[in-house]
Amino acid sequence: MGELIDAAVGFPGVAFTSAMAVVVCFWLLVAVGLGRADSFDEDADLGAVGLGGVPVAVAVSLLVGTGWLVTLAGSVALARTGWTGLAHAAGDLGLLAVAALVAYGATRALVRAPARGPSGADPSPQNLVGSVCTVRTGWVDRESGRAEVAAPDGTVAVVEIRQDPSAPGEPLAVGGSALLHAYDATGAFFWAVPCAVALAPGRPRPVRAAEAPPADTGPADDPWPHADCA
């Protein structure tokens, strides 16, 4: 136990220990309802560094937690080598670099896992065009946004989306529905437009101005759900 404490408060472990304390405090605030897991999604987009697909707080927590564990184990191993002076200092610096690389690699693998199907292959973007997704970030604009969408094989993928500025409708917000109407291969994201989905049983489908009401509307207590994309 003494070795672990020394490793946690000594260099390089102290760098990750301090960050770990912040992470723990953040999730405690989320647990008591004083914060949200997606609090930082509006300010940062980790997709550019390969860590997109999950809320920023989750990615950072995985990064810090993995790095902390690596530095603890590495510091204990270095302490048992008996190195001193420059050799020990070089070992500490090398451990810090290794911990950062391992943490990044492990985090990238973990955050990409939810977006993969059972076979391990990413769903084809073109197969998702025309699908209705659920927004998972605080808002969506031309710079950032993420959503969950069901792939044709039944798996759920986390995709990057951007709201088409030329499309009518309210701004997309967390929990809302959107239609993926095009894929931008250069930016690796989908253009999305607002989509109103009504799934309440017995709720009639609104009649558009250009269409006539059906001849037979069926029973008034029709239990089937209806969906309509604006």
FENHU-V415747 format. One record per residue. N is the residue number from 1. RES is the residue in three letters. SS is DSSP state (a for helix, b for strand, c for the rest). PHI is phi in whole degrees, 0 to 359 (NA if undefined). PSI is psi in radians with two decimals (NA if undefined). Layout:
n:N res:RES ss:SS phi:PHI psi:PSI
n:N res:RES ss:SS phi:PHI psi:PSI
This chain:
n:1 res:MET ss:c phi:NA psi:-0.68
n:2 res:GLY ss:a phi:297 psi:-0.66
n:3 res:GLU ss:a phi:296 psi:-0.70
n:4 res:LEU ss:a phi:294 psi:-0.69
n:5 res:ILE ss:a phi:294 psi:-0.77
n:6 res:ASP ss:a phi:298 psi:-0.69
n:7 res:ALA ss:a phi:293 psi:-0.60
n:8 res:ALA ss:a phi:287 psi:-0.60
n:9 res:VAL ss:a phi:260 psi:-0.12
n:10 res:GLY ss:c phi:261 psi:2.98
n:11 res:PHE ss:c phi:279 psi:2.43
n:12 res:PRO ss:c phi:267 psi:0.00
n:13 res:GLY ss:a phi:300 psi:-0.54
n:14 res:VAL ss:a phi:298 psi:-0.49
n:15 res:ALA ss:a phi:296 psi:-0.78
n:16 res:PHE ss:a phi:281 psi:-0.51
n:17 res:THR ss:a phi:296 psi:-0.74
n:18 res:SER ss:a phi:297 psi:-0.77
n:19 res:ALA ss:a phi:294 psi:-0.61
n:20 res:MET ss:a phi:295 psi:-0.63
n:21 res:ALA ss:a phi:297 psi:-0.69
n:22 res:VAL ss:a phi:294 psi:-0.72
n:23 res:VAL ss:a phi:298 psi:-0.79
n:24 res:VAL ss:a phi:297 psi:-0.75
n:25 res:CYS ss:a phi:297 psi:-0.69
n:26 res:PHE ss:a phi:298 psi:-0.82
n:27 res:TRP ss:a phi:289 psi:-0.44
n:28 res:LEU ss:a phi:293 psi:-0.69
n:29 res:LEU ss:a phi:295 psi:-0.67
n:30 res:VAL ss:a phi:295 psi:-0.69
n:31 res:ALA ss:a phi:296 psi:-0.58
n:32 res:VAL ss:c phi:266 psi:0.10
n:33 res:GLY ss:c phi:86 psi:0.21
n:34 res:LEU ss:c phi:263 psi:0.11
n:35 res:GLY ss:c phi:203 psi:2.96
n:36 res:ARG ss:c phi:236 psi:2.57
n:37 res:ALA ss:c phi:296 psi:-0.45
n:38 res:ASP ss:c phi:258 psi:0.44
n:39 res:SER ss:c phi:301 psi:-0.55
n:40 res:PHE ss:c phi:258 psi:0.04
n:41 res:ASP ss:c phi:293 psi:-0.45
n:42 res:GLU ss:c phi:281 psi:-0.30
n:43 res:ASP ss:c phi:255 psi:-0.32
n:44 res:ALA ss:c phi:216 psi:2.51
n:45 res:ASP ss:c phi:232 psi:1.87
n:46 res:LEU ss:a phi:274 psi:0.08
n:47 res:GLY ss:a phi:298 psi:-0.53
n:48 res:ALA ss:a phi:294 psi:-0.40
n:49 res:VAL ss:a phi:251 psi:0.27
n:50 res:GLY ss:c phi:83 psi:0.23
n:51 res:LEU ss:c phi:246 psi:0.34
n:52 res:GLY ss:c phi:282 psi:2.97
n:53 res:GLY ss:c phi:109 psi:-0.30
n:54 res:VAL ss:c phi:224 psi:2.83
n:55 res:PRO ss:c phi:305 psi:2.59
n:56 res:VAL ss:a phi:304 psi:-0.72
n:57 res:ALA ss:a phi:298 psi:-0.64
n:58 res:VAL ss:a phi:291 psi:-0.79
n:59 res:ALA ss:a phi:298 psi:-0.77
n:60 res:VAL ss:a phi:294 psi:-0.67
n:61 res:SER ss:a phi:297 psi:-0.74
n:62 res:LEU ss:a phi:296 psi:-0.71
n:63 res:LEU ss:a phi:298 psi:-0.85
n:64 res:VAL ss:a phi:292 psi:-0.79
n:65 res:GLY ss:a phi:298 psi:-0.75
n:66 res:THR ss:a phi:294 psi:-0.77
n:67 res:GLY ss:a phi:297 psi:-0.64
n:68 res:TRP ss:a phi:295 psi:-0.78
n:69 res:LEU ss:a phi:295 psi:-0.69
n:70 res:VAL ss:a phi:295 psi:-0.74
n:71 res:THR ss:a phi:292 psi:-0.61
n:72 res:LEU ss:a phi:297 psi:-0.88
n:73 res:ALA ss:a phi:296 psi:-0.73
n:74 res:GLY ss:a phi:293 psi:-0.67
n:75 res:SER ss:a phi:294 psi:-0.69
n:76 res:VAL ss:a phi:296 psi:-0.74
n:77 res:ALA ss:a phi:295 psi:-0.72
n:78 res:LEU ss:a phi:294 psi:-0.66
n:79 res:ALA ss:a phi:297 psi:-0.50
n:80 res:ARG ss:c phi:276 psi:-0.14
n:81 res:THR ss:c phi:283 psi:-0.42
n:82 res:GLY ss:c phi:80 psi:0.20
n:83 res:TRP ss:c phi:292 psi:2.60
n:84 res:THR ss:c phi:222 psi:2.93
n:85 res:GLY ss:a phi:62 psi:-2.37
n:86 res:LEU ss:a phi:295 psi:-0.60
n:87 res:ALA ss:a phi:297 psi:-0.75
n:88 res:HIS ss:a phi:291 psi:-0.69
n:89 res:ALA ss:a phi:296 psi:-0.72
n:90 res:ALA ss:a phi:295 psi:-0.65
n:91 res:GLY ss:a phi:296 psi:-0.70
n:92 res:ASP ss:a phi:296 psi:-0.77
n:93 res:LEU ss:a phi:294 psi:-0.71
n:94 res:GLY ss:a phi:296 psi:-0.68
n:95 res:LEU ss:a phi:296 psi:-0.68
n:96 res:LEU ss:a phi:298 psi:-0.74
n:97 res:ALA ss:a phi:293 psi:-0.76
n:98 res:VAL ss:a phi:297 psi:-0.73
n:99 res:ALA ss:a phi:298 psi:-0.72
n:100 res:ALA ss:a phi:295 psi:-0.74
n:101 res:LEU ss:a phi:293 psi:-0.75
n:102 res:VAL ss:a phi:295 psi:-0.72
n:103 res:ALA ss:a phi:298 psi:-0.73
n:104 res:TYR ss:a phi:294 psi:-0.81
n:105 res:GLY ss:a phi:297 psi:-0.77
n:106 res:ALA ss:a phi:294 psi:-0.72
n:107 res:THR ss:a phi:295 psi:-0.74
n:108 res:ARG ss:a phi:299 psi:-0.72
n:109 res:ALA ss:a phi:294 psi:-0.68
n:110 res:LEU ss:a phi:289 psi:-0.71
n:111 res:VAL ss:a phi:285 psi:-0.39
n:112 res:ARG ss:a phi:276 psi:-0.33
n:113 res:ALA ss:a phi:300 psi:-0.75
n:114 res:PRO ss:c phi:298 psi:-0.43
n:115 res:ALA ss:c phi:273 psi:0.01
n:116 res:ARG ss:b phi:259 psi:2.59
n:117 res:GLY ss:c phi:279 psi:3.14
n:118 res:PRO ss:c phi:301 psi:-0.52
n:119 res:SER ss:c phi:280 psi:-0.16
n:120 res:GLY ss:c phi:90 psi:0.07
n:121 res:ALA ss:c phi:255 psi:2.46
n:122 res:ASP ss:b phi:291 psi:2.43
n:123 res:PRO ss:c phi:296 psi:2.50
n:124 res:SER ss:c phi:296 psi:2.29
n:125 res:PRO ss:a phi:302 psi:-0.67
n:126 res:GLN ss:a phi:295 psi:-0.47
n:127 res:ASN ss:a phi:287 psi:-0.29
n:128 res:LEU ss:a phi:265 psi:-0.23
n:129 res:VAL ss:c phi:297 psi:2.27
n:130 res:GLY ss:c phi:97 psi:-0.06
n:131 res:SER ss:c phi:273 psi:2.71
n:132 res:VAL ss:b phi:264 psi:2.27
n:133 res:CYS ss:b phi:242 psi:2.95
n:134 res:THR ss:b phi:245 psi:2.16
n:135 res:VAL ss:b phi:291 psi:2.35
n:136 res:ARG ss:c phi:241 psi:0.11
n:137 res:THR ss:c phi:245 psi:2.85
n:138 res:GLY ss:c phi:305 psi:-0.69
n:139 res:TRP ss:b phi:204 psi:2.98
n:140 res:VAL ss:c phi:231 psi:2.30
n:141 res:ASP ss:c phi:222 psi:-2.75
n:142 res:ARG ss:c phi:279 psi:-0.09
n:143 res:GLU ss:c phi:251 psi:-0.55
n:144 res:SER ss:c phi:206 psi:2.86
n:145 res:GLY ss:c phi:152 psi:2.53
n:146 res:ARG ss:b phi:222 psi:2.71
n:147 res:ALA ss:b phi:207 psi:2.83
n:148 res:GLU ss:b phi:254 psi:2.40
n:149 res:VAL ss:b phi:218 psi:2.51
n:150 res:ALA ss:b phi:276 psi:2.16
n:151 res:ALA ss:c phi:283 psi:2.85
n:152 res:PRO ss:c phi:302 psi:-0.48
n:153 res:ASP ss:c phi:274 psi:0.10
n:154 res:GLY ss:c phi:95 psi:-0.16
n:155 res:THR ss:c phi:281 psi:2.81
n:156 res:VAL ss:b phi:253 psi:2.21
n:157 res:ALA ss:b phi:246 psi:2.53
n:158 res:VAL ss:b phi:261 psi:2.11
n:159 res:VAL ss:b phi:236 psi:2.72
n:160 res:GLU ss:b phi:275 psi:2.30
n:161 res:ILE ss:b phi:230 psi:2.75
n:162 res:ARG ss:b phi:223 psi:2.45
n:163 res:GLN ss:b phi:277 psi:2.26
n:164 res:ASP ss:c phi:291 psi:2.03
n:165 res:PRO ss:c phi:294 psi:-0.35
n:166 res:SER ss:c phi:273 psi:-0.12
n:167 res:ALA ss:c phi:275 psi:2.45
n:168 res:PRO ss:c phi:286 psi:2.84
n:169 res:GLY ss:c phi:119 psi:2.95
n:170 res:GLU ss:c phi:288 psi:2.74
n:171 res:PRO ss:c phi:300 psi:2.51
n:172 res:LEU ss:c phi:286 psi:2.41
n:173 res:ALA ss:b phi:224 psi:2.91
n:174 res:VAL ss:c phi:304 psi:2.36
n:175 res:GLY ss:c phi:88 psi:-0.21
n:176 res:GLY ss:c phi:279 psi:2.94
n:177 res:SER ss:b phi:255 psi:2.56
n:178 res:ALA ss:b phi:216 psi:2.67
n:179 res:LEU ss:b phi:258 psi:2.18
n:180 res:LEU ss:b phi:279 psi:1.82
n:181 res:HIS ss:b phi:256 psi:-0.15
n:182 res:ALA ss:b phi:197 psi:2.72
n:183 res:TYR ss:b phi:240 psi:2.29
n:184 res:ASP ss:b phi:260 psi:1.82
n:185 res:ALA ss:c phi:292 psi:-0.55
n:186 res:THR ss:c phi:293 psi:-0.81
n:187 res:GLY ss:c phi:269 psi:-0.12
n:188 res:ALA ss:c phi:57 psi:0.86
n:189 res:PHE ss:b phi:214 psi:2.91
n:190 res:PHE ss:b phi:256 psi:2.47
n:191 res:TRP ss:b phi:278 psi:2.31
n:192 res:ALA ss:b phi:234 psi:2.59
n:193 res:VAL ss:b phi:233 psi:2.65
n:194 res:PRO ss:b phi:303 psi:2.52
n:195 res:CYS ss:c phi:218 psi:2.04
n:196 res:ALA ss:c phi:271 psi:2.09
n:197 res:VAL ss:c phi:243 psi:2.12
n:198 res:ALA ss:c phi:251 psi:2.04
n:199 res:LEU ss:c phi:242 psi:0.29
n:200 res:ALA ss:c phi:284 psi:2.16
n:201 res:PRO ss:c phi:302 psi:2.39
n:202 res:GLY ss:c phi:83 psi:-0.06
n:203 res:ARG ss:c phi:277 psi:2.11
n:204 res:PRO ss:c phi:290 psi:2.59
n:205 res:ARG ss:c phi:287 psi:2.22
n:206 res:PRO ss:c phi:297 psi:2.45
n:207 res:VAL ss:c phi:274 psi:2.20
n:208 res:ARG ss:c phi:284 psi:2.78
n:209 res:ALA ss:c phi:295 psi:-0.51
n:210 res:ALA ss:c phi:270 psi:-0.03
n:211 res:GLU ss:c phi:238 psi:2.55
n:212 res:ALA ss:c phi:274 psi:2.66
n:213 res:PRO ss:c phi:295 psi:2.56
n:214 res:PRO ss:c phi:296 psi:2.68
n:215 res:ALA ss:c phi:294 psi:-0.66
n:216 res:ASP ss:c phi:235 psi:1.86
n:217 res:THR ss:c phi:281 psi:-0.19
n:218 res:GLY ss:c phi:80 psi:-3.07
n:219 res:PRO ss:c phi:299 psi:2.56
n:220 res:ALA ss:c phi:293 psi:-0.44
n:221 res:ASP ss:c phi:258 psi:0.69
n:222 res:ASP ss:c phi:304 psi:2.07
n:223 res:PRO ss:c phi:277 psi:-0.11
n:224 res:TRP ss:c phi:283 psi:2.48
n:225 res:PRO ss:c phi:285 psi:2.71
n:226 res:HIS ss:c phi:230 psi:2.58
n:227 res:ALA ss:c phi:228 psi:2.48
n:228 res:ASP ss:c phi:218 psi:2.15
n:229 res:CYS ss:c phi:261 psi:2.15
n:230 res:ALA ss:c phi:285 psi:NA
